Amino acid sequence: MKAELEQVHEQLLTRLDALEALVRGSTPSRDLLSSTRYQLTRASGRRRKLLEERVYPTLLARLDGAAREAVRALRDSTATTVADSAKHIHRWSVDEILDDWPGYCAASAWMRRQMRERVAQEQRVLYPLLDD
């Protein structure tokens, strides 16, 4: 399961890199923007599904004490990160992005940073527990 989580993390980080490269340039085409965002959303969804359906239940069933509480805290904080992501996606439709490219670039930087921090947190907490 650790290898699978590492793989979905890598896919997500790769998609974040692609969006980061995109926002460094001028306003992209609608198709490129839509495709890049779609691929990022799909990668994020695969990660969330793996965590919610397999990683968290498996670890919570076999851990106790501080390790269990760390996993539970990570799992419970998912609602906040999902809400932040949903607000960002709702606020920044493709039309809104194309109308305010500099504004989107700033908002996207914040969201990408949040996603990278979340992945790093998952790696710190979950990888050692999945090694057992």
N, CA, C and O atoms as a GROMACS GRO file, in nm:
protein
  528
    1MET      N    1   0.082  -0.119   0.000
    1MET     CA    2   0.000   0.000   0.000
    1MET      C    3   0.087   0.126   0.000
    1MET      O    4   0.049   0.228  -0.058
    2LYS      N    5   0.203   0.119   0.064
    2LYS     CA    6   0.290   0.236   0.065
    2LYS      C    7   0.334   0.272  -0.076
    2LYS      O    8   0.336   0.389  -0.113
    3ALA      N    9   0.369   0.171  -0.156
    3ALA     CA   10   0.412   0.197  -0.294
    3ALA      C   11   0.300   0.262  -0.373
    3ALA      O   12   0.325   0.352  -0.454
    4GLU      N   13   0.180   0.219  -0.351
    4GLU     CA   14   0.065   0.277  -0.421
    4GLU      C   15   0.044   0.423  -0.380
    4GLU      O   16   0.015   0.509  -0.464
    5LEU      N   17   0.058   0.451  -0.251
    5LEU     CA   18   0.046   0.589  -0.203
    5LEU      C   19   0.159   0.675  -0.259
    5LEU      O   20   0.136   0.789  -0.300
    6GLU      N   21   0.279   0.621  -0.260
    6GLU     CA   22   0.392   0.695  -0.319
    6GLU      C   23   0.363   0.728  -0.465
    6GLU      O   24   0.394   0.838  -0.512
    7GLN      N   25   0.305   0.634  -0.536
    7GLN     CA   26   0.274   0.655  -0.678
    7GLN      C   27   0.170   0.765  -0.696
    7GLN      O   28   0.187   0.852  -0.781
    8VAL      N   29   0.063   0.763  -0.618
    8VAL     CA   30  -0.039   0.867  -0.634
    8VAL      C   31   0.013   1.002  -0.589
    8VAL      O   32  -0.026   1.105  -0.645
    9HIS      N   33   0.100   1.004  -0.488
    9HIS     CA   34   0.163   1.130  -0.449
    9HIS      C   35   0.249   1.184  -0.563
    9HIS      O   36   0.243   1.303  -0.595
   10GLU      N   37   0.327   1.097  -0.624
   10GLU     CA   38   0.413   1.139  -0.736
   10GLU      C   39   0.330   1.192  -0.852
   10GLU      O   40   0.365   1.293  -0.913
   11GLN      N   41   0.220   1.125  -0.883
   11GLN     CA   42   0.132   1.171  -0.990
   11GLN      C   43   0.075   1.310  -0.958
   11GLN      O   44   0.070   1.397  -1.045
   12LEU      N   45   0.034   1.328  -0.835
   12LEU     CA   46  -0.021   1.457  -0.795
   12LEU      C   47   0.085   1.567  -0.804
   12LEU      O   48   0.058   1.675  -0.856
   13LEU      N   49   0.204   1.539  -0.754
   13LEU     CA   50   0.311   1.638  -0.760
   13LEU      C   51   0.350   1.671  -0.903
   13LEU      O   52   0.382   1.786  -0.935
   14THR      N   53   0.347   1.572  -0.990
   14THR     CA   54   0.375   1.594  -1.132
   14THR      C   55   0.270   1.687  -1.193
   14THR      O   56   0.303   1.776  -1.271
   15ARG      N   57   0.144   1.666  -1.159
   15ARG     CA   58   0.036   1.752  -1.210
   15ARG      C   59   0.047   1.893  -1.152
   15ARG      O   60   0.017   1.990  -1.220
   16LEU      N   61   0.089   1.904  -1.028
   16LEU     CA   62   0.112   2.037  -0.970
   16LEU      C   63   0.226   2.108  -1.043
   16LEU      O   64   0.219   2.228  -1.068
   17ASP      N   65   0.330   2.034  -1.076
   17ASP     CA   66   0.441   2.090  -1.153
   17ASP      C   67   0.393   2.141  -1.289
   17ASP      O   68   0.436   2.247  -1.335
   18ALA      N   69   0.304   2.065  -1.352
   18ALA     CA   70   0.252   2.106  -1.483
   18ALA      C   71   0.172   2.236  -1.472
   18ALA      O   72   0.184   2.324  -1.557
   19LEU      N   73   0.090   2.247  -1.368
   19LEU     CA   74   0.015   2.370  -1.348
   19LEU      C   75   0.109   2.486  -1.317
   19LEU      O   76   0.090   2.598  -1.366
   20GLU      N   77   0.210   2.459  -1.236
   20GLU     CA   78   0.308   2.561  -1.203
   20GLU      C   79   0.379   2.613  -1.328
   20GLU      O   80   0.400   2.733  -1.342
   21ALA      N   81   0.416   2.523  -1.417
   21ALA     CA   82   0.479   2.563  -1.542
   21ALA      C   83   0.383   2.648  -1.626
   21ALA      O   84   0.424   2.746  -1.688
   22LEU      N   85   0.258   2.610  -1.626
   22LEU     CA   86   0.158   2.683  -1.703
   22LEU      C   87   0.141   2.826  -1.653
   22LEU      O   88   0.134   2.919  -1.733
   23VAL      N   89   0.136   2.844  -1.522
   23VAL     CA   90   0.112   2.979  -1.468
   23VAL      C   91   0.234   3.069  -1.480
   23VAL      O   92   0.223   3.190  -1.460
   24ARG      N   93   0.348   3.014  -1.511
   24ARG     CA   94   0.467   3.097  -1.532
   24ARG      C   95   0.463   3.170  -1.666
   24ARG      O   96   0.539   3.265  -1.688
   25GLY      N   97   0.376   3.126  -1.755
   25GLY     CA   98   0.368   3.185  -1.888
   25GLY      C   99   0.252   3.280  -1.902
   25GLY      O  100   0.186   3.318  -1.805
   26SER      N  101   0.227   3.317  -2.027
   26SER     CA  102   0.114   3.404  -2.055
   26SER      C  103  -0.014   3.321  -2.053
   26SER      O  104  -0.010   3.198  -2.043
   27THR      N  105  -0.125   3.388  -2.063
   27THR     CA  106  -0.255   3.322  -2.058
   27THR      C  107  -0.260   3.206  -2.158
   27THR      O  108  -0.238   3.226  -2.278
   28PRO      N  109  -0.288   3.086  -2.111
   28PRO     CA  110  -0.288   2.969  -2.200
   28PRO      C  111  -0.418   2.958  -2.278
   28PRO      O  112  -0.513   3.033  -2.256
   29SER      N  113  -0.420   2.864  -2.368
   29SER     CA  114  -0.545   2.836  -2.440
   29SER      C  115  -0.645   2.773  -2.344
   29SER      O  116  -0.607   2.714  -2.242
   30ARG      N  117  -0.770   2.785  -2.376
   30ARG     CA  118  -0.877   2.726  -2.295
   30ARG      C  119  -0.857   2.574  -2.284
   30ARG      O  120  -0.874   2.516  -2.177
   31ASP      N  121  -0.820   2.510  -2.396
   31ASP     CA  122  -0.803   2.364  -2.396
   31ASP      C  123  -0.688   2.320  -2.305
   31ASP      O  124  -0.703   2.225  -2.228
   32LEU      N  125  -0.575   2.388  -2.314
   32LEU     CA  126  -0.460   2.351  -2.230
   32LEU      C  127  -0.492   2.375  -2.083
   32LEU      O  128  -0.459   2.291  -1.999
   33LEU      N  129  -0.554   2.487  -2.053
   33LEU     CA  130  -0.591   2.517  -1.916
   33LEU      C  131  -0.688   2.412  -1.862
   33LEU      O  132  -0.669   2.360  -1.752
   34SER      N  133  -0.790   2.382  -1.938
   34SER     CA  134  -0.890   2.284  -1.894
   34SER      C  135  -0.827   2.147  -1.873
   34SER      O  136  -0.855   2.080  -1.774
   35SER      N  137  -0.744   2.106  -1.966
   35SER     CA  138  -0.679   1.975  -1.956
   35SER      C  139  -0.588   1.967  -1.834
   35SER      O  140  -0.588   1.867  -1.763
   36THR      N  141  -0.511   2.071  -1.811
   36THR     CA  142  -0.417   2.072  -1.698
   36THR      C  143  -0.493   2.066  -1.566
   36THR      O  144  -0.456   1.991  -1.476
   37ARG      N  145  -0.598   2.144  -1.554
   37ARG     CA  146  -0.678   2.143  -1.431
   37ARG      C  147  -0.749   2.009  -1.412
   37ARG      O  148  -0.756   1.958  -1.300
   38TYR      N  149  -0.801   1.954  -1.520
   38TYR     CA  150  -0.870   1.825  -1.512
   38TYR      C  151  -0.775   1.715  -1.464
   38TYR      O  152  -0.810   1.636  -1.377
   39GLN      N  153  -0.657   1.712  -1.521
   39GLN     CA  154  -0.559   1.610  -1.481
   39GLN      C  155  -0.519   1.624  -1.334
   39GLN      O  156  -0.501   1.525  -1.264
   40LEU      N  157  -0.506   1.748  -1.288
   40LEU     CA  158  -0.474   1.772  -1.147
   40LEU      C  159  -0.588   1.726  -1.057
   40LEU      O  160  -0.566   1.661  -0.955
   41THR      N  161  -0.709   1.759  -1.097
   41THR     CA  162  -0.826   1.718  -1.018
   41THR      C  163  -0.837   1.566  -1.011
   41THR      O  164  -0.868   1.511  -0.906
   42ARG      N  165  -0.813   1.499  -1.123
   42ARG     CA  166  -0.818   1.352  -1.125
   42ARG      C  167  -0.710   1.292  -1.034
   42ARG      O  168  -0.737   1.198  -0.959
   43ALA      N  169  -0.589   1.345  -1.041
   43ALA     CA  170  -0.481   1.294  -0.956
   43ALA      C  171  -0.514   1.315  -0.809
   43ALA      O  172  -0.489   1.227  -0.726
   44SER      N  173  -0.569   1.430  -0.776
   44SER     CA  174  -0.607   1.458  -0.638
   44SER      C  175  -0.717   1.363  -0.592
   44SER      O  176  -0.715   1.316  -0.479
   45GLY      N  177  -0.811   1.336  -0.679
   45GLY     CA  178  -0.920   1.244  -0.646
   45GLY      C  179  -0.871   1.101  -0.623
   45GLY      O  180  -0.919   1.032  -0.533
   46ARG      N  181  -0.776   1.057  -0.705
   46ARG     CA  182  -0.718   0.922  -0.686
   46ARG      C  183  -0.649   0.913  -0.550
   46ARG      O  184  -0.662   0.813  -0.479
   47ARG      N  185  -0.576   1.017  -0.514
   47ARG     CA  186  -0.508   1.019  -0.384
   47ARG      C  187  -0.609   1.014  -0.271
   47ARG      O  188  -0.596   0.934  -0.178
   48ARG      N  189  -0.710   1.100  -0.279
   48ARG     CA  190  -0.810   1.105  -0.172
   48ARG      C  191  -0.884   0.972  -0.159
   48ARG      O  192  -0.910   0.926  -0.048
   49LYS      N  193  -0.918   0.910  -0.272
   49LYS     CA  194  -0.988   0.782  -0.269
   49LYS      C  195  -0.903   0.674  -0.202
   49LYS      O  196  -0.952   0.598  -0.118
   50LEU      N  197  -0.776   0.666  -0.239
   50LEU     CA  198  -0.687   0.567  -0.178
   50LEU      C  199  -0.677   0.590  -0.027
   50LEU      O  200  -0.684   0.495   0.051
   51LEU      N  201  -0.660   0.714   0.013
   51LEU     CA  202  -0.649   0.744   0.156
   51LEU      C  203  -0.776   0.706   0.230
   51LEU      O  204  -0.771   0.638   0.332
   52GLU      N  205  -0.889   0.751   0.179
   52GLU     CA  206  -1.015   0.731   0.250
   52GLU      C  207  -1.063   0.586   0.250
   52GLU      O  208  -1.120   0.539   0.348
   53GLU      N  209  -1.040   0.516   0.140
   53GLU     CA  210  -1.093   0.380   0.129
   53GLU      C  211  -0.998   0.272   0.179
   53GLU      O  212  -1.042   0.164   0.219
   54ARG      N  213  -0.868   0.300   0.176
   54ARG     CA  214  -0.776   0.193   0.213
   54ARG      C  215  -0.676   0.232   0.320
   54ARG      O  216  -0.662   0.161   0.421
   55VAL      N  217  -0.605   0.343   0.301
   55VAL     CA  218  -0.496   0.376   0.392
   55VAL      C  219  -0.547   0.407   0.533
   55VAL      O  220  -0.505   0.343   0.630
   56TYR      N  221  -0.637   0.504   0.544
   56TYR     CA  222  -0.686   0.540   0.678
   56TYR      C  223  -0.754   0.422   0.747
   56TYR      O  224  -0.721   0.394   0.863
   57PRO      N  225  -0.848   0.352   0.682
   57PRO     CA  226  -0.912   0.238   0.752
   57PRO      C  227  -0.812   0.131   0.796
   57PRO      O  228  -0.823   0.078   0.906
   58THR      N  229  -0.716   0.099   0.711
   58THR     CA  230  -0.617  -0.003   0.745
   58THR      C  231  -0.535   0.038   0.866
   58THR      O  232  -0.518  -0.039   0.960
   59LEU      N  233  -0.484   0.160   0.862
   59LEU     CA  234  -0.399   0.206   0.973
   59LEU      C  235  -0.479   0.223   1.102
   59LEU      O  236  -0.431   0.185   1.209
   60LEU      N  237  -0.597   0.278   1.093
   60LEU     CA  238  -0.677   0.299   1.215
   60LEU      C  239  -0.719   0.166   1.278
   60LEU      O  240  -0.739   0.159   1.399
   61ALA      N  241  -0.734   0.063   1.197
   61ALA     CA  242  -0.771  -0.068   1.251
   61ALA      C  243  -0.657  -0.136   1.324
   61ALA      O  244  -0.681  -0.218   1.413
   62ARG      N  245  -0.533  -0.103   1.289
   62ARG     CA  246  -0.422  -0.176   1.350
   62ARG      C  247  -0.334  -0.092   1.443
   62ARG      O  248  -0.247  -0.147   1.511
   63LEU      N  249  -0.356   0.037   1.448
   63LEU     CA  250  -0.272   0.122   1.534
   63LEU      C  251  -0.345   0.160   1.661
   63LEU      O  252  -0.467   0.150   1.670
   64ASP      N  253  -0.266   0.202   1.758
   64ASP     CA  254  -0.324   0.260   1.879
   64ASP      C  255  -0.234   0.374   1.925
   64ASP      O  256  -0.130   0.401   1.864
   65GLY      N  257  -0.273   0.438   2.029
   65GLY     CA  258  -0.191   0.544   2.089
   65GLY      C  259  -0.169   0.664   1.998
   65GLY      O  260  -0.256   0.704   1.921
   66ALA      N  261  -0.049   0.721   2.010
   66ALA     CA  262  -0.016   0.844   1.939
   66ALA      C  263  -0.019   0.826   1.788
   66ALA      O  264  -0.060   0.917   1.716
   67ALA      N  265   0.023   0.711   1.740
   67ALA     CA  266   0.022   0.687   1.596
   67ALA      C  267  -0.121   0.690   1.543
   67ALA      O  268  -0.148   0.749   1.438
   68ARG      N  269  -0.210   0.627   1.615
   68ARG     CA  270  -0.351   0.626   1.573
   68ARG      C  271  -0.408   0.767   1.574
   68ARG      O  272  -0.482   0.804   1.483
   69GLU      N  273  -0.375   0.844   1.675
   69GLU     CA  274  -0.425   0.981   1.684
   69GLU      C  275  -0.370   1.069   1.571
   69GLU      O  276  -0.440   1.156   1.520
   70ALA      N  277  -0.246   1.046   1.532
   70ALA     CA  278  -0.187   1.122   1.421
   70ALA      C  279  -0.259   1.092   1.290
   70ALA      O  280  -0.286   1.182   1.210
   71VAL      N  281  -0.290   0.965   1.268
   71VAL     CA  282  -0.364   0.926   1.147
   71VAL      C  283  -0.505   0.983   1.151
   71VAL      O  284  -0.555   1.035   1.051
   72ARG      N  285  -0.569   0.972   1.266
   72ARG     CA  286  -0.704   1.025   1.280
   72ARG      C  287  -0.707   1.177   1.256
   72ARG      O  288  -0.797   1.227   1.188
   73ALA      N  289  -0.610   1.248   1.309
   73ALA     CA  290  -0.605   1.394   1.289
   73ALA      C  291  -0.587   1.428   1.142
   73ALA      O  292  -0.650   1.521   1.090
   74LEU      N  293  -0.502   1.353   1.076
   74LEU     CA  294  -0.480   1.375   0.933
   74LEU      C  295  -0.610   1.348   0.856
   74LEU      O  296  -0.651   1.427   0.772
   75ARG      N  297  -0.672   1.236   0.887
   75ARG     CA  298  -0.799   1.201   0.821
   75ARG      C  299  -0.905   1.307   0.847
   75ARG      O  300  -0.976   1.349   0.755
   76ASP      N  301  -0.915   1.350   0.971
   76ASP     CA  302  -1.020   1.446   1.007
   76ASP      C  303  -0.997   1.584   0.946
   76ASP      O  304  -1.093   1.660   0.928
   77SER      N  305  -0.875   1.618   0.916
   77SER     CA  306  -0.846   1.749   0.856
   77SER      C  307  -0.874   1.750   0.706
   77SER      O  308  -0.865   1.855   0.641
   78THR      N  309  -0.906   1.635   0.650
   78THR     CA  310  -0.934   1.626   0.507
   78THR      C  311  -1.051   1.714   0.467
   78THR      O  312  -1.048   1.775   0.360
   79ALA      N  313  -1.152   1.723   0.550
   79ALA     CA  314  -1.271   1.803   0.516
   79ALA      C  315  -1.233   1.948   0.489
   79ALA      O  316  -1.287   2.011   0.397
   80THR      N  317  -1.142   2.002   0.566
   80THR     CA  318  -1.099   2.140   0.546
   80THR      C  319  -1.026   2.156   0.414
   80THR      O  320  -1.052   2.251   0.341
   81THR      N  321  -0.936   2.064   0.383
   81THR     CA  322  -0.861   2.076   0.258
   81THR      C  323  -0.953   2.056   0.137
   81THR      O  324  -0.934   2.122   0.035
   82VAL      N  325  -1.050   1.967   0.147
   82VAL     CA  326  -1.145   1.946   0.038
   82VAL      C  327  -1.231   2.072   0.020
   82VAL      O  328  -1.257   2.114  -0.093
   83ALA      N  329  -1.273   2.132   0.129
   83ALA     CA  330  -1.354   2.254   0.121
   83ALA      C  331  -1.274   2.368   0.057
   83ALA      O  332  -1.327   2.441  -0.027
   84ASP      N  333  -1.149   2.383   0.098
   84ASP     CA  334  -1.064   2.488   0.038
   84ASP      C  335  -1.049   2.466  -0.112
   84ASP      O  336  -1.057   2.561  -0.190
   85SER      N  337  -1.027   2.343  -0.151
   85SER     CA  338  -1.011   2.310  -0.292
   85SER      C  339  -1.140   2.337  -0.370
   85SER      O  340  -1.136   2.392  -0.480
   86ALA      N  341  -1.252   2.298  -0.313
   86ALA     CA  342  -1.381   2.319  -0.379
   86ALA      C  343  -1.409   2.469  -0.397
   86ALA      O  344  -1.457   2.511  -0.502
   87LYS      N  345  -1.380   2.548  -0.295
   87LYS     CA  346  -1.397   2.694  -0.305
   87LYS      C  347  -1.310   2.751  -0.416
   87LYS      O  348  -1.355   2.835  -0.495
   88HIS      N  349  -1.187   2.706  -0.422
   88HIS     CA  350  -1.093   2.754  -0.524
   88HIS      C  351  -1.145   2.720  -0.664
   88HIS      O  352  -1.148   2.805  -0.752
   89ILE      N  353  -1.185   2.596  -0.684
   89ILE     CA  354  -1.234   2.553  -0.815
   89ILE      C  355  -1.361   2.628  -0.852
   89ILE      O  356  -1.378   2.668  -0.968
   90HIS      N  357  -1.450   2.647  -0.756
   90HIS     CA  358  -1.574   2.719  -0.782
   90HIS      C  359  -1.547   2.866  -0.815
   90HIS      O  360  -1.606   2.922  -0.908
   91ARG      N  361  -1.457   2.927  -0.739
   91ARG     CA  362  -1.423   3.068  -0.762
   91ARG      C  363  -1.357   3.089  -0.898
   91ARG      O  364  -1.382   3.188  -0.966
   92TRP      N  365  -1.272   2.993  -0.936
   92TRP     CA  366  -1.192   3.008  -1.056
   92TRP      C  367  -1.237   2.914  -1.167
   92TRP      O  368  -1.172   2.814  -1.197
   93SER      N  369  -1.349   2.947  -1.227
   93SER     CA  370  -1.392   2.873  -1.346
   93SER      C  371  -1.295   2.906  -1.459
   93SER      O  372  -1.216   2.999  -1.447
   94VAL      N  373  -1.301   2.831  -1.564
   94VAL     CA  374  -1.212   2.857  -1.678
   94VAL      C  375  -1.233   2.998  -1.730
   94VAL      O  376  -1.137   3.068  -1.762
   95ASP      N  377  -1.358   3.041  -1.740
   95ASP     CA  378  -1.385   3.178  -1.787
   95ASP      C  379  -1.325   3.282  -1.694
   95ASP      O  380  -1.265   3.380  -1.740
   96GLU      N  381  -1.340   3.262  -1.563
   96GLU     CA  382  -1.283   3.357  -1.466
   96GLU      C  383  -1.131   3.361  -1.477
   96GLU      O  384  -1.070   3.468  -1.469
   97ILE      N  385  -1.071   3.246  -1.495
   97ILE     CA  386  -0.925   3.240  -1.508
   97ILE      C  387  -0.880   3.317  -1.631
   97ILE      O  388  -0.786   3.397  -1.624
   98LEU      N  389  -0.945   3.294  -1.741
   98LEU     CA  390  -0.906   3.360  -1.866
   98LEU      C  391  -0.930   3.511  -1.858
   98LEU      O  392  -0.859   3.589  -1.922
   99ASP      N  393  -1.030   3.553  -1.779
   99ASP     CA  394  -1.058   3.696  -1.761
   99ASP      C  395  -0.962   3.763  -1.665
   99ASP      O  396  -0.938   3.883  -1.676
  100ASP      N  397  -0.906   3.688  -1.572
  100ASP     CA  398  -0.815   3.746  -1.471
  100ASP      C  399  -0.696   3.652  -1.449
  100ASP      O  400  -0.680   3.596  -1.341
  101TRP      N  401  -0.616   3.637  -1.549
  101TRP     CA  402  -0.500   3.548  -1.543
  101TRP      C  403  -0.407   3.582  -1.427
  101TRP      O  404  -0.368   3.491  -1.354
  102PRO      N  405  -0.368   3.710  -1.407
  102PRO     CA  406  -0.278   3.741  -1.293
  102PRO      C  407  -0.342   3.705  -1.158
  102PRO      O  408  -0.273   3.656  -1.068
  103GLY      N  409  -0.471   3.730  -1.143
  103GLY     CA  410  -0.539   3.697  -1.017
  103GLY      C  411  -0.540   3.546  -0.993
  103GLY      O  412  -0.518   3.499  -0.882
  104TYR      N  413  -0.566   3.471  -1.101
  104TYR     CA  414  -0.565   3.327  -1.088
  104TYR      C  415  -0.426   3.275  -1.053
  104TYR      O  416  -0.411   3.185  -0.970
  105CYS      N  417  -0.325   3.332  -1.116
  105CYS     CA  418  -0.188   3.288  -1.089
  105CYS      C  419  -0.155   3.304  -0.940
  105CYS      O  420  -0.092   3.216  -0.881
  106ALA      N  421  -0.197   3.415  -0.881
  106ALA     CA  422  -0.173   3.437  -0.737
  106ALA      C  423  -0.252   3.337  -0.653
  106ALA      O  424  -0.198   3.276  -0.560
  107ALA      N  425  -0.380   3.319  -0.685
  107ALA     CA  426  -0.463   3.226  -0.609
  107ALA      C  427  -0.413   3.082  -0.627
  107ALA      O  428  -0.415   3.003  -0.532
  108SER      N  429  -0.370   3.051  -0.746
  108SER     CA  430  -0.321   2.916  -0.774
  108SER      C  431  -0.192   2.888  -0.696
  108SER      O  432  -0.171   2.775  -0.650
  109ALA      N  433  -0.108   2.988  -0.681
  109ALA     CA  434   0.016   2.968  -0.605
  109ALA      C  435  -0.016   2.927  -0.462
  109ALA      O  436   0.048   2.837  -0.407
  110TRP      N  437  -0.114   2.992  -0.402
  110TRP     CA  438  -0.153   2.959  -0.265
  110TRP      C  439  -0.208   2.817  -0.260
  110TRP      O  440  -0.172   2.740  -0.170
  111MET      N  441  -0.294   2.782  -0.354
  111MET     CA  442  -0.355   2.649  -0.354
  111MET      C  443  -0.251   2.540  -0.379
  111MET      O  444  -0.254   2.436  -0.314
  112ARG      N  445  -0.160   2.564  -0.471
  112ARG     CA  446  -0.054   2.465  -0.498
  112ARG      C  447   0.034   2.445  -0.374
  112ARG      O  448   0.072   2.333  -0.342
  113ARG      N  449   0.065   2.555  -0.307
  113ARG     CA  450   0.146   2.546  -0.185
  113ARG      C  451   0.073   2.463  -0.079
  113ARG      O  452   0.135   2.380  -0.012
  114GLN      N  453  -0.058   2.485  -0.064
  114GLN     CA  454  -0.136   2.407   0.032
  114GLN      C  455  -0.135   2.259  -0.003
  114GLN      O  456  -0.122   2.174   0.085
  115MET      N  457  -0.149   2.229  -0.131
  115MET     CA  458  -0.151   2.088  -0.173
  115MET      C  459  -0.015   2.022  -0.151
  115MET      O  460  -0.008   1.908  -0.106
  116ARG      N  461   0.091   2.094  -0.180
  116ARG     CA  462   0.226   2.038  -0.158
  116ARG      C  463   0.251   2.014  -0.009
  116ARG      O  464   0.310   1.913   0.029
  117GLU      N  465   0.207   2.108   0.074
  117GLU     CA  466   0.223   2.091   0.219
  117GLU      C  467   0.144   1.972   0.269
  117GLU      O  468   0.189   1.899   0.358
  118ARG      N  469   0.026   1.951   0.213
  118ARG     CA  470  -0.057   1.837   0.253
  118ARG      C  471   0.010   1.705   0.216
  118ARG      O  472   0.014   1.611   0.296
  119VAL      N  473   0.064   1.697   0.095
  119VAL     CA  474   0.134   1.576   0.053
  119VAL      C  475   0.253   1.550   0.145
  119VAL      O  476   0.275   1.437   0.187
  120ALA      N  477   0.329   1.654   0.175
  120ALA     CA  478   0.445   1.639   0.265
  120ALA      C  479   0.401   1.589   0.402
  120ALA      O  480   0.468   1.505   0.462
  121GLN      N  481   0.290   1.640   0.451
  121GLN     CA  482   0.238   1.596   0.581
  121GLN      C  483   0.198   1.449   0.574
  121GLN      O  484   0.228   1.372   0.665
  122GLU      N  485   0.130   1.410   0.468
  122GLU     CA  486   0.091   1.270   0.451
  122GLU      C  487   0.215   1.181   0.445
  122GLU      O  488   0.216   1.072   0.503
  123GLN      N  489   0.317   1.226   0.375
  123GLN     CA  490   0.440   1.147   0.365
  123GLN      C  491   0.505   1.131   0.503
  123GLN      O  492   0.548   1.021   0.539
  124ARG      N  493   0.512   1.240   0.579
  124ARG     CA  494   0.574   1.234   0.712
  124ARG      C  495   0.499   1.141   0.808
  124ARG      O  496   0.560   1.063   0.881
  125VAL      N  497   0.368   1.150   0.806
  125VAL     CA  498   0.287   1.073   0.901
  125VAL      C  499   0.265   0.929   0.854
  125VAL      O  500   0.282   0.835   0.931
  126LEU      N  501   0.229   0.912   0.728
  126LEU     CA  502   0.182   0.781   0.683
  126LEU      C  503   0.292   0.686   0.636
  126LEU      O  504   0.284   0.566   0.662
  127TYR      N  505   0.393   0.737   0.568
  127TYR     CA  506   0.495   0.648   0.514
  127TYR      C  507   0.561   0.561   0.622
  127TYR      O  508   0.573   0.440   0.602
  128PRO      N  509   0.604   0.619   0.734
  128PRO     CA  510   0.667   0.532   0.836
  128PRO      C  511   0.570   0.427   0.891
  128PRO      O  512   0.611   0.316   0.924
  129LEU      N  513   0.443   0.462   0.901
  129LEU     CA  514   0.344   0.367   0.952
  129LEU      C  515   0.312   0.258   0.853
  129LEU      O  516   0.277   0.146   0.891
  130LEU      N  517   0.325   0.289   0.726
  130LEU     CA  518   0.301   0.189   0.622
  130LEU      C  519   0.422   0.098   0.602
  130LEU      O  520   0.410  -0.006   0.537
  131ASP      N  521   0.536   0.135   0.656
  131ASP     CA  522   0.656   0.052   0.649
  131ASP      C  523   0.643  -0.070   0.740
  131ASP      O  524   0.703  -0.175   0.715
  132ASP      N  525   0.564  -0.055   0.846
  132ASP     CA  526   0.552  -0.163   0.945
  132ASP      C  527   0.489  -0.288   0.888
  132ASP      O  528   0.472  -0.387   0.959
   0.00000   0.00000   0.00000
